[in-house]
Amino acid sequence: MARGSGNNDASETSSQRVPLLNQE
């Protein structure tokens, strides 16, 4: 789920964009 662990600061924004990419 947290593939971009480097973006811990924007975990909220990242978490929303990461799942979207995984679905597509």
Phi and psi in radians as a Rosetta constraint file:
Dihedral C 1 N 2 CA 2 C 2 CIRCULARHARMONIC -1.595 0.35
Dihedral N 2 CA 2 C 2 N 3 CIRCULARHARMONIC 1.168 0.35
Dihedral C 2 N 3 CA 3 C 3 CIRCULARHARMONIC -1.174 0.35
Dihedral N 3 CA 3 C 3 N 4 CIRCULARHARMONIC -0.685 0.35
Dihedral C 3 N 4 CA 4 C 4 CIRCULARHARMONIC -1.566 0.35
Dihedral N 4 CA 4 C 4 N 5 CIRCULARHARMONIC 1.009 0.35
Dihedral C 4 N 5 CA 5 C 5 CIRCULARHARMONIC -1.006 0.35
Dihedral N 5 CA 5 C 5 N 6 CIRCULARHARMONIC -0.416 0.35
Dihedral C 5 N 6 CA 6 C 6 CIRCULARHARMONIC -1.079 0.35
Dihedral N 6 CA 6 C 6 N 7 CIRCULARHARMONIC -0.415 0.35
Dihedral C 6 N 7 CA 7 C 7 CIRCULARHARMONIC -1.661 0.35
Dihedral N 7 CA 7 C 7 N 8 CIRCULARHARMONIC 0.868 0.35
Dihedral C 7 N 8 CA 8 C 8 CIRCULARHARMONIC -1.078 0.35
Dihedral N 8 CA 8 C 8 N 9 CIRCULARHARMONIC -0.635 0.35
Dihedral C 8 N 9 CA 9 C 9 CIRCULARHARMONIC -1.003 0.35
Dihedral N 9 CA 9 C 9 N 10 CIRCULARHARMONIC -0.813 0.35
Dihedral C 9 N 10 CA 10 C 10 CIRCULARHARMONIC -1.742 0.35
Dihedral N 10 CA 10 C 10 N 11 CIRCULARHARMONIC 0.748 0.35
Dihedral C 10 N 11 CA 11 C 11 CIRCULARHARMONIC -1.025 0.35
Dihedral N 11 CA 11 C 11 N 12 CIRCULARHARMONIC -0.625 0.35
Dihedral C 11 N 12 CA 12 C 12 CIRCULARHARMONIC -1.139 0.35
Dihedral N 12 CA 12 C 12 N 13 CIRCULARHARMONIC -0.908 0.35
Dihedral C 12 N 13 CA 13 C 13 CIRCULARHARMONIC -1.200 0.35
Dihedral N 13 CA 13 C 13 N 14 CIRCULARHARMONIC -0.701 0.35
Dihedral C 13 N 14 CA 14 C 14 CIRCULARHARMONIC -1.109 0.35
Dihedral N 14 CA 14 C 14 N 15 CIRCULARHARMONIC -0.821 0.35
Dihedral C 14 N 15 CA 15 C 15 CIRCULARHARMONIC -0.977 0.35
Dihedral N 15 CA 15 C 15 N 16 CIRCULARHARMONIC -0.556 0.35
Dihedral C 15 N 16 CA 16 C 16 CIRCULARHARMONIC -1.334 0.35
Dihedral N 16 CA 16 C 16 N 17 CIRCULARHARMONIC -0.603 0.35
Dihedral C 16 N 17 CA 17 C 17 CIRCULARHARMONIC -1.460 0.35
Dihedral N 17 CA 17 C 17 N 18 CIRCULARHARMONIC -0.548 0.35
Dihedral C 17 N 18 CA 18 C 18 CIRCULARHARMONIC -1.082 0.35
Dihedral N 18 CA 18 C 18 N 19 CIRCULARHARMONIC -0.934 0.35
Dihedral C 18 N 19 CA 19 C 19 CIRCULARHARMONIC -1.012 0.35
Dihedral N 19 CA 19 C 19 N 20 CIRCULARHARMONIC -0.639 0.35
Dihedral C 19 N 20 CA 20 C 20 CIRCULARHARMONIC -1.086 0.35
Dihedral N 20 CA 20 C 20 N 21 CIRCULARHARMONIC -0.717 0.35
Dihedral C 20 N 21 CA 21 C 21 CIRCULARHARMONIC -1.201 0.35
Dihedral N 21 CA 21 C 21 N 22 CIRCULARHARMONIC -0.661 0.35
Dihedral C 21 N 22 CA 22 C 22 CIRCULARHARMONIC -1.115 0.35
Dihedral N 22 CA 22 C 22 N 23 CIRCULARHARMONIC -0.685 0.35
Dihedral C 22 N 23 CA 23 C 23 CIRCULARHARMONIC -1.163 0.35
Dihedral N 23 CA 23 C 23 N 24 CIRCULARHARMONIC -0.731 0.35
